[in-house]
Amino acid sequence: MRCAETRSLLSPFLDGELGRSESEAVRAHLVDCARCRAEASDLRSISKFFAEDEPTPPTSPGFTDAVMSRLRSGEGLEERRAERVARITVLAAAAVVLLSVGFLATPRSMWKASQPTLEAGLRGEVEREIRRNDLQALPIDGTAFRKPASQPARPR
């Protein structure tokens, strides 16, 4: 038996849920493998810790039935749904207000100044690309750039 298979069977092994042949195979592997033996020891310690835990206190008579009937009837479901919708609405409104304030707080001169700068940058990029590839710009009528017919292409 391999380590991966043994590790997947350790918990059922320690709980006594395996059949005889699987239990013997796990036990034989644990004799030979120190890693799996250490993991089994850790799992035993965890199981022992939880087994020593305080017992659950008894519930009042009819408690389980009351909880189950409330769950089945959906009682309180509409109130919780309405609260959730109200919370989401408030958060969305707050987000809109914050975005609006941020937009309005930005100086108008910043928006106007950035537009020509952006256009100039793009124009410069296009012009550099035309020069770099030895292209000739054609009129903007849906046609593409092309190499001039009179000049041979430069080697790169």
Contacts in CASP RR format, 6 or more apart in sequence:
PFRMAT RR
TARGET T0000
AUTHOR 0000-0000-0000
METHOD contacts of the structure
MODEL  1
MRCAETRSLLSPFLDGELGRSESEAVRAHLVDCARCRAEASDLRSISKFF
AEDEPTPPTSPGFTDAVMSRLRSGEGLEERRAERVARITVLAAAAVVLLS
VGFLATPRSMWKASQPTLEAGLRGEVEREIRRNDLQALPIDGTAFRKPAS
QPARPR
1 25 0 8 1.000
1 26 0 8 1.000
1 28 0 8 1.000
1 29 0 8 1.000
3 29 0 8 1.000
3 33 0 8 1.000
3 35 0 8 1.000
3 36 0 8 1.000
6 26 0 8 1.000
6 29 0 8 1.000
6 30 0 8 1.000
6 33 0 8 1.000
6 36 0 8 1.000
7 36 0 8 1.000
7 39 0 8 1.000
9 18 0 8 1.000
9 22 0 8 1.000
9 26 0 8 1.000
10 26 0 8 1.000
10 36 0 8 1.000
10 39 0 8 1.000
10 40 0 8 1.000
10 43 0 8 1.000
11 43 0 8 1.000
12 18 0 8 1.000
13 22 0 8 1.000
13 23 0 8 1.000
13 26 0 8 1.000
13 27 0 8 1.000
13 40 0 8 1.000
14 40 0 8 1.000
14 43 0 8 1.000
14 44 0 8 1.000
14 47 0 8 1.000
15 47 0 8 1.000
16 23 0 8 1.000
18 26 0 8 1.000
29 36 0 8 1.000
30 36 0 8 1.000
30 37 0 8 1.000
30 40 0 8 1.000
31 37 0 8 1.000
129 135 0 8 1.000
130 136 0 8 1.000
130 137 0 8 1.000
130 145 0 8 1.000
133 145 0 8 1.000
134 147 0 8 1.000
134 148 0 8 1.000
134 151 0 8 1.000
134 153 0 8 1.000
134 154 0 8 1.000
135 145 0 8 1.000
135 146 0 8 1.000
135 147 0 8 1.000
136 145 0 8 1.000
136 146 0 8 1.000
136 147 0 8 1.000
136 148 0 8 1.000
137 145 0 8 1.000
138 144 0 8 1.000
138 145 0 8 1.000
138 146 0 8 1.000
147 153 0 8 1.000
END
